[in-house]
Amino acid sequence: MKAEPMRTLTISLTAKQSARLQSAIEGGAYASNSEIVRDALRLWEQREELRALELEHLKRAYADGMASGKPVGIEPAEFIRSLKEERRARG
């Protein structure tokens, strides 16, 4: 696999953020600030992908609910009682 060319960016950090990066490098967890930022971006990309999947799941669940028919009213206390009975029956 051919490595992608790197691009230099300038970023601004608070003193606390900068100190944490330096501490991670000095502690041996990372070799450079760039490595830390790339790792952070990978985590951000994963989180964004997960959010997109969750949103798609919610959209499908909504569509399934809408397609399941007319809503039926329930009494909350009766519903909870039936859940408890069901749970007792399963042991």
A tleap script that builds the chain and sets N, CA, C and O, in Angstrom:
source leaprc.protein.ff14SB
mol = sequence {
  NMET LYS ALA GLU PRO MET ARG THR LEU THR
  ILE SER LEU THR ALA LYS GLN SER ALA ARG
  LEU GLN SER ALA ILE GLU GLY GLY ALA TYR
  ALA SER ASN SER GLU ILE VAL ARG ASP ALA
  LEU ARG LEU TRP GLU GLN ARG GLU GLU LEU
  ARG ALA LEU GLU LEU GLU HIE LEU LYS ARG
  ALA TYR ALA ASP GLY MET ALA SER GLY LYS
  PRO VAL GLY ILE GLU PRO ALA GLU PHE ILE
  ARG SER LEU LYS GLU GLU ARG ARG ALA ARG
  CGLY
}
set mol.1.N position { 0.843 -1.172 0.000 }
set mol.1.CA position { 0.000 0.000 0.000 }
set mol.1.C position { 0.889 1.236 0.000 }
set mol.1.O position { 1.786 1.375 0.831 }
set mol.2.N position { 0.627 2.119 -0.934 }
set mol.2.CA position { 1.415 3.340 -1.051 }
set mol.2.C position { 0.916 4.375 -0.051 }
set mol.2.O position { -0.287 4.610 0.064 }
set mol.3.N position { 1.842 4.989 0.667 }
set mol.3.CA position { 1.482 6.001 1.671 }
set mol.3.C position { 0.990 7.269 0.986 }
set mol.3.O position { 1.532 7.701 -0.031 }
set mol.4.N position { -0.045 7.847 1.567 }
set mol.4.CA position { -0.563 9.109 1.045 }
set mol.4.C position { 0.397 10.229 1.417 }
set mol.4.O position { 1.019 10.185 2.479 }
set mol.5.N position { 0.524 11.237 0.550 }
set mol.5.CA position { 1.387 12.362 0.906 }
set mol.5.C position { 0.796 13.122 2.099 }
set mol.5.O position { -0.421 13.268 2.214 }
set mol.6.N position { 1.655 13.590 2.961 }
set mol.6.CA position { 1.219 14.330 4.145 }
set mol.6.C position { 1.079 15.800 3.815 }
set mol.6.O position { 1.797 16.335 2.970 }
set mol.7.N position { 0.146 16.446 4.493 }
set mol.7.CA position { -0.067 17.878 4.328 }
set mol.7.C position { 0.126 18.528 5.689 }
set mol.7.O position { -0.392 18.035 6.691 }
set mol.8.N position { 0.845 19.598 5.734 }
set mol.8.CA position { 1.098 20.305 6.978 }
set mol.8.C position { -0.042 21.273 7.256 }
set mol.8.O position { -0.437 22.054 6.391 }
set mol.9.N position { -0.565 21.209 8.480 }
set mol.9.CA position { -1.616 22.117 8.922 }
set mol.9.C position { -1.154 22.822 10.187 }
set mol.9.O position { -0.346 22.290 10.947 }
set mol.10.N position { -1.664 24.001 10.400 }
set mol.10.CA position { -1.396 24.725 11.635 }
set mol.10.C position { -2.661 24.684 12.467 }
set mol.10.O position { -3.740 25.033 11.989 }
set mol.11.N position { -2.526 24.256 13.722 }
set mol.11.CA position { -3.687 24.214 14.611 }
set mol.11.C position { -3.380 24.995 15.879 }
set mol.11.O position { -2.220 25.176 16.249 }
set mol.12.N position { -4.427 25.450 16.532 }
set mol.12.CA position { -4.272 26.172 17.795 }
set mol.12.C position { -4.838 25.320 18.918 }
set mol.12.O position { -5.933 24.769 18.809 }
set mol.13.N position { -4.076 25.222 19.997 }
set mol.13.CA position { -4.485 24.445 21.157 }
set mol.13.C position { -4.373 25.300 22.405 }
set mol.13.O position { -3.610 26.265 22.454 }
set mol.14.N position { -5.142 24.929 23.405 }
set mol.14.CA position { -4.987 25.604 24.693 }
set mol.14.C position { -3.676 25.117 25.317 }
set mol.14.O position { -3.097 24.122 24.879 }
set mol.15.N position { -3.227 25.826 26.333 }
set mol.15.CA position { -2.007 25.409 27.023 }
set mol.15.C position { -2.185 24.025 27.630 }
set mol.15.O position { -1.254 23.220 27.624 }
set mol.16.N position { -3.372 23.744 28.153 }
set mol.16.CA position { -3.642 22.429 28.755 }
set mol.16.C position { -3.584 21.325 27.703 }
set mol.16.O position { -3.001 20.268 27.944 }
set mol.17.N position { -4.184 21.565 26.542 }
set mol.17.CA position { -4.156 20.577 25.469 }
set mol.17.C position { -2.724 20.320 24.998 }
set mol.17.O position { -2.319 19.174 24.802 }
set mol.18.N position { -1.981 21.384 24.822 }
set mol.18.CA position { -0.591 21.252 24.387 }
set mol.18.C position { 0.227 20.465 25.406 }
set mol.18.O position { 1.043 19.622 25.034 }
set mol.19.N position { 0.010 20.737 26.680 }
set mol.19.CA position { 0.731 20.022 27.734 }
set mol.19.C position { 0.369 18.540 27.739 }
set mol.19.O position { 1.230 17.690 27.969 }
set mol.20.N position { -0.887 18.231 27.489 }
set mol.20.CA position { -1.296 16.818 27.450 }
set mol.20.C position { -0.650 16.090 26.279 }
set mol.20.O position { -0.248 14.935 26.416 }
set mol.21.N position { -0.545 16.751 25.129 }
set mol.21.CA position { 0.139 16.142 23.992 }
set mol.21.C position { 1.598 15.883 24.335 }
set mol.21.O position { 2.121 14.795 24.095 }
set mol.22.N position { 2.237 16.878 24.889 }
set mol.22.CA position { 3.648 16.742 25.245 }
set mol.22.C position { 3.845 15.617 26.259 }
set mol.22.O position { 4.807 14.854 26.164 }
set mol.23.N position { 2.950 15.514 27.213 }
set mol.23.CA position { 3.023 14.463 28.226 }
set mol.23.C position { 2.874 13.080 27.587 }
set mol.23.O position { 3.570 12.140 27.971 }
set mol.24.N position { 1.978 12.957 26.624 }
set mol.24.CA position { 1.788 11.675 25.938 }
set mol.24.C position { 3.040 11.278 25.164 }
set mol.24.O position { 3.393 10.100 25.110 }
set mol.25.N position { 3.702 12.248 24.574 }
set mol.25.CA position { 4.935 11.978 23.830 }
set mol.25.C position { 6.058 11.599 24.790 }
set mol.25.O position { 6.774 10.622 24.570 }
set mol.26.N position { 6.203 12.378 25.850 }
set mol.26.CA position { 7.261 12.098 26.821 }
set mol.26.C position { 7.038 10.770 27.534 }
set mol.26.O position { 7.996 10.104 27.926 }
set mol.27.N position { 5.775 10.385 27.703 }
set mol.27.CA position { 5.454 9.116 28.344 }
set mol.27.C position { 5.612 7.914 27.421 }
set mol.27.O position { 5.506 6.770 27.864 }
set mol.28.N position { 5.862 8.169 26.152 }
set mol.28.CA position { 6.083 7.079 25.209 }
set mol.28.C position { 4.836 6.527 24.541 }
set mol.28.O position { 4.917 5.572 23.768 }
set mol.29.N position { 3.681 7.118 24.830 }
set mol.29.CA position { 2.444 6.636 24.219 }
set mol.29.C position { 2.383 6.967 22.727 }
set mol.29.O position { 1.788 6.228 21.943 }
set mol.30.N position { 2.996 8.070 22.350 }
set mol.30.CA position { 3.033 8.521 20.959 }
set mol.30.C position { 4.421 9.031 20.634 }
set mol.30.O position { 5.170 9.441 21.521 }
set mol.31.N position { 4.759 9.001 19.344 }
set mol.31.CA position { 6.076 9.465 18.914 }
set mol.31.C position { 6.091 10.956 18.583 }
set mol.31.O position { 7.136 11.602 18.648 }
set mol.32.N position { 4.913 11.502 18.225 }
set mol.32.CA position { 4.876 12.911 17.816 }
set mol.32.C position { 3.476 13.484 17.972 }
set mol.32.O position { 2.499 12.757 18.152 }
set mol.33.N position { 3.407 14.813 17.897 }
set mol.33.CA position { 2.104 15.474 17.911 }
set mol.33.C position { 1.259 15.024 16.719 }
set mol.33.O position { 0.048 14.845 16.847 }
set mol.34.N position { 1.886 14.846 15.582 }
set mol.34.CA position { 1.165 14.423 14.384 }
set mol.34.C position { 0.521 13.057 14.579 }
set mol.34.O position { -0.606 12.822 14.143 }
set mol.35.N position { 1.241 12.168 15.233 }
set mol.35.CA position { 0.699 10.832 15.484 }
set mol.35.C position { -0.542 10.920 16.382 }
set mol.35.O position { -1.516 10.197 16.171 }
set mol.36.N position { -0.502 11.793 17.368 }
set mol.36.CA position { -1.642 11.980 18.269 }
set mol.36.C position { -2.843 12.525 17.496 }
set mol.36.O position { -3.963 12.041 17.656 }
set mol.37.N position { -2.608 13.514 16.674 }
set mol.37.CA position { -3.696 14.117 15.906 }
set mol.37.C position { -4.283 13.116 14.919 }
set mol.37.O position { -5.503 13.052 14.764 }
set mol.38.N position { -3.438 12.334 14.251 }
set mol.38.CA position { -3.955 11.313 13.327 }
set mol.38.C position { -4.800 10.289 14.075 }
set mol.38.O position { -5.848 9.871 13.581 }
set mol.39.N position { -4.351 9.877 15.270 }
set mol.39.CA position { -5.121 8.933 16.070 }
set mol.39.C position { -6.463 9.549 16.472 }
set mol.39.O position { -7.497 8.883 16.410 }
set mol.40.N position { -6.445 10.800 16.877 }
set mol.40.CA position { -7.684 11.488 17.255 }
set mol.40.C position { -8.635 11.576 16.063 }
set mol.40.O position { -9.843 11.406 16.227 }
set mol.41.N position { -8.115 11.834 14.887 }
set mol.41.CA position { -8.959 11.907 13.689 }
set mol.41.C position { -9.545 10.545 13.341 }
set mol.41.O position { -10.698 10.459 12.920 }
set mol.42.N position { -8.767 9.484 13.510 }
set mol.42.CA position { -9.296 8.138 13.268 }
set mol.42.C position { -10.465 7.853 14.217 }
set mol.42.O position { -11.492 7.317 13.800 }
set mol.43.N position { -10.306 8.210 15.484 }
set mol.43.CA position { -11.384 8.005 16.456 }
set mol.43.C position { -12.609 8.834 16.102 }
set mol.43.O position { -13.735 8.350 16.220 }
set mol.44.N position { -12.408 10.080 15.667 }
set mol.44.CA position { -13.504 10.946 15.257 }
set mol.44.C position { -14.243 10.344 14.055 }
set mol.44.O position { -15.473 10.332 14.013 }
set mol.45.N position { -13.469 9.841 13.073 }
set mol.45.CA position { -14.086 9.220 11.897 }
set mol.45.C position { -14.917 8.003 12.293 }
set mol.45.O position { -16.019 7.807 11.782 }
set mol.46.N position { -14.391 7.188 13.201 }
set mol.46.CA position { -15.147 6.022 13.673 }
set mol.46.C position { -16.439 6.453 14.359 }
set mol.46.O position { -17.495 5.861 14.134 }
set mol.47.N position { -16.353 7.490 15.199 }
set mol.47.CA position { -17.544 7.980 15.891 }
set mol.47.C position { -18.582 8.498 14.897 }
set mol.47.O position { -19.777 8.248 15.057 }
set mol.48.N position { -18.130 9.211 13.883 }
set mol.48.CA position { -19.057 9.736 12.879 }
set mol.48.C position { -19.707 8.609 12.088 }
set mol.48.O position { -20.896 8.682 11.776 }
set mol.49.N position { -18.945 7.565 11.759 }
set mol.49.CA position { -19.513 6.413 11.058 }
set mol.49.C position { -20.561 5.724 11.928 }
set mol.49.O position { -21.623 5.337 11.442 }
set mol.50.N position { -20.254 5.575 13.219 }
set mol.50.CA position { -21.202 4.960 14.144 }
set mol.50.C position { -22.472 5.797 14.253 }
set mol.50.O position { -23.576 5.253 14.264 }
set mol.51.N position { -22.319 7.106 14.333 }
set mol.51.CA position { -23.491 7.979 14.402 }
set mol.51.C position { -24.349 7.842 13.156 }
set mol.51.O position { -25.577 7.836 13.249 }
set mol.52.N position { -23.723 7.731 11.994 }
set mol.52.CA position { -24.473 7.567 10.748 }
set mol.52.C position { -25.223 6.237 10.751 }
set mol.52.O position { -26.375 6.173 10.322 }
set mol.53.N position { -24.578 5.183 11.231 }
set mol.53.CA position { -25.238 3.874 11.312 }
set mol.53.C position { -26.408 3.908 12.288 }
set mol.53.O position { -27.470 3.353 12.009 }
set mol.54.N position { -26.212 4.562 13.432 }
set mol.54.CA position { -27.290 4.673 14.418 }
set mol.54.C position { -28.465 5.463 13.855 }
set mol.54.O position { -29.622 5.100 14.067 }
set mol.55.N position { -28.167 6.540 13.139 }
set mol.55.CA position { -29.232 7.338 12.534 }
set mol.55.C position { -30.002 6.517 11.512 }
set mol.55.O position { -31.230 6.583 11.462 }
set mol.56.N position { -29.300 5.751 10.705 }
set mol.56.CA position { -29.950 4.898 9.712 }
set mol.56.C position { -30.828 3.853 10.406 }
set mol.56.O position { -31.934 3.565 9.949 }
set mol.57.N position { -30.333 3.289 11.505 }
set mol.57.CA position { -31.111 2.316 12.267 }
set mol.57.C position { -32.393 2.955 12.807 }
set mol.57.O position { -33.465 2.354 12.735 }
set mol.58.N position { -32.283 4.169 13.345 }
set mol.58.CA position { -33.462 4.871 13.853 }
set mol.58.C position { -34.465 5.174 12.744 }
set mol.58.O position { -35.674 5.056 12.940 }
set mol.59.N position { -33.954 5.563 11.582 }
set mol.59.CA position { -34.844 5.846 10.454 }
set mol.59.C position { -35.592 4.592 10.022 }
set mol.59.O position { -36.785 4.650 9.724 }
set mol.60.N position { -34.885 3.443 9.988 }
set mol.60.CA position { -35.535 2.183 9.620 }
set mol.60.C position { -36.574 1.792 10.667 }
set mol.60.O position { -37.672 1.356 10.321 }
set mol.61.N position { -36.229 1.948 11.953 }
set mol.61.CA position { -37.165 1.613 13.027 }
set mol.61.C position { -38.406 2.496 12.948 }
set mol.61.O position { -39.524 2.022 13.152 }
set mol.62.N position { -38.209 3.768 12.656 }
set mol.62.CA position { -39.345 4.686 12.505 }
set mol.62.C position { -40.223 4.246 11.339 }
set mol.62.O position { -41.446 4.182 11.463 }
set mol.63.N position { -39.592 3.945 10.210 }
set mol.63.CA position { -40.348 3.524 9.032 }
set mol.63.C position { -41.095 2.220 9.321 }
set mol.63.O position { -42.248 2.062 8.919 }
set mol.64.N position { -40.442 1.291 10.014 }
set mol.64.CA position { -41.103 0.027 10.373 }
set mol.64.C position { -42.303 0.295 11.279 }
set mol.64.O position { -43.365 -0.306 11.116 }
set mol.65.N position { -42.123 1.196 12.223 }
set mol.65.CA position { -43.221 1.537 13.124 }
set mol.65.C position { -44.386 2.166 12.381 }
set mol.65.O position { -45.546 1.834 12.626 }
set mol.66.N position { -44.069 3.073 11.476 }
set mol.66.CA position { -45.126 3.726 10.704 }
set mol.66.C position { -45.865 2.725 9.819 }
set mol.66.O position { -47.067 2.860 9.590 }
set mol.67.N position { -45.137 1.717 9.322 }
set mol.67.CA position { -45.740 0.725 8.430 }
set mol.67.C position { -46.464 -0.384 9.196 }
set mol.67.O position { -47.141 -1.212 8.586 }
set mol.68.N position { -46.331 -0.408 10.516 }
set mol.68.CA position { -46.896 -1.523 11.287 }
set mol.68.C position { -48.394 -1.386 11.550 }
set mol.68.O position { -49.018 -2.301 12.087 }
set mol.69.N position { -48.951 -0.284 11.185 }
set mol.69.CA position { -50.394 -0.131 11.356 }
set mol.69.C position { -50.750 0.994 12.299 }
set mol.69.O position { -49.901 1.748 12.773 }
set mol.70.N position { -52.035 1.072 12.548 }
set mol.70.CA position { -52.581 2.142 13.386 }
set mol.70.C position { -52.136 1.952 14.839 }
set mol.70.O position { -52.132 0.828 15.341 }
set mol.71.N position { -51.762 3.036 15.515 }
set mol.71.CA position { -51.351 2.928 16.925 }
set mol.71.C position { -52.505 2.468 17.810 }
set mol.71.O position { -53.674 2.747 17.542 }
set mol.72.N position { -52.141 1.759 18.866 }
set mol.72.CA position { -53.128 1.282 19.824 }
set mol.72.C position { -52.818 1.916 21.174 }
set mol.72.O position { -51.676 1.886 21.631 }
set mol.73.N position { -53.814 2.480 21.798 }
set mol.73.CA position { -53.622 3.096 23.100 }
set mol.73.C position { -53.450 2.044 24.191 }
set mol.73.O position { -54.051 0.972 24.124 }
set mol.74.N position { -52.630 2.351 25.192 }
set mol.74.CA position { -52.436 1.443 26.318 }
set mol.74.C position { -52.471 2.228 27.619 }
set mol.74.O position { -52.213 3.431 27.643 }
set mol.75.N position { -52.788 1.541 28.678 }
set mol.75.CA position { -52.717 2.118 30.008 }
set mol.75.C position { -51.334 1.810 30.559 }
set mol.75.O position { -50.970 0.637 30.643 }
set mol.76.N position { -50.552 2.804 30.935 }
set mol.76.CA position { -49.191 2.555 31.406 }
set mol.76.C position { -49.114 1.548 32.553 }
set mol.76.O position { -48.265 0.657 32.531 }
set mol.77.N position { -49.976 1.673 33.542 }
set mol.77.CA position { -49.930 0.762 34.690 }
set mol.77.C position { -50.211 -0.673 34.254 }
set mol.77.O position { -49.557 -1.607 34.715 }
set mol.78.N position { -51.174 -0.841 33.375 }
set mol.78.CA position { -51.510 -2.184 32.871 }
set mol.78.C position { -50.349 -2.757 32.056 }
set mol.78.O position { -50.040 -3.944 32.154 }
set mol.79.N position { -49.726 -1.929 31.274 }
set mol.79.CA position { -48.586 -2.382 30.466 }
set mol.79.C position { -47.439 -2.858 31.359 }
set mol.79.O position { -46.853 -3.913 31.114 }
set mol.80.N position { -47.126 -2.088 32.383 }
set mol.80.CA position { -46.052 -2.463 33.308 }
set mol.80.C position { -46.410 -3.760 34.031 }
set mol.80.O position { -45.561 -4.635 34.201 }
set mol.81.N position { -47.678 -3.884 34.459 }
set mol.81.CA position { -48.115 -5.107 35.125 }
set mol.81.C position { -47.943 -6.321 34.204 }
set mol.81.O position { -47.492 -7.378 34.644 }
set mol.82.N position { -48.298 -6.167 32.942 }
set mol.82.CA position { -48.171 -7.292 32.004 }
set mol.82.C position { -46.702 -7.647 31.768 }
set mol.82.O position { -46.365 -8.822 31.616 }
set mol.83.N position { -45.835 -6.649 31.739 }
set mol.83.CA position { -44.403 -6.934 31.597 }
set mol.83.C position { -43.871 -7.704 32.793 }
set mol.83.O position { -43.079 -8.634 32.636 }
set mol.84.N position { -44.303 -7.320 33.985 }
set mol.84.CA position { -43.869 -8.005 35.203 }
set mol.84.C position { -44.356 -9.441 35.212 }
set mol.84.O position { -43.609 -10.345 35.587 }
set mol.85.N position { -45.608 -9.667 34.802 }
set mol.85.CA position { -46.152 -11.013 34.729 }
set mol.85.C position { -45.363 -11.862 33.727 }
set mol.85.O position { -45.051 -13.026 33.983 }
set mol.86.N position { -45.056 -11.263 32.607 }
set mol.86.CA position { -44.294 -11.963 31.573 }
set mol.86.C position { -42.919 -12.357 32.095 }
set mol.86.O position { -42.436 -13.459 31.835 }
set mol.87.N position { -42.308 -11.459 32.821 }
set mol.87.CA position { -40.984 -11.714 33.390 }
set mol.87.C position { -41.047 -12.845 34.420 }
set mol.87.O position { -40.177 -13.716 34.439 }
set mol.88.N position { -42.075 -12.834 35.275 }
set mol.88.CA position { -42.231 -13.893 36.280 }
set mol.88.C position { -42.441 -15.248 35.603 }
set mol.88.O position { -41.930 -16.267 36.067 }
set mol.89.N position { -43.188 -15.249 34.516 }
set mol.89.CA position { -43.486 -16.499 33.806 }
set mol.89.C position { -42.215 -17.104 33.187 }
set mol.89.O position { -42.088 -18.322 33.063 }
set mol.90.N position { -41.283 -16.227 32.803 }
set mol.90.CA position { -40.022 -16.722 32.221 }
set mol.90.C position { -39.047 -17.196 33.290 }
set mol.90.O position { -38.109 -17.939 32.999 }
set mol.91.N position { -39.268 -16.768 34.512 }
set mol.91.CA position { -38.402 -17.198 35.631 }
set mol.91.C position { -37.307 -16.287 35.825 }
set mol.91.O position { -36.484 -16.492 36.717 }
savepdb mol mol.pdb
quit
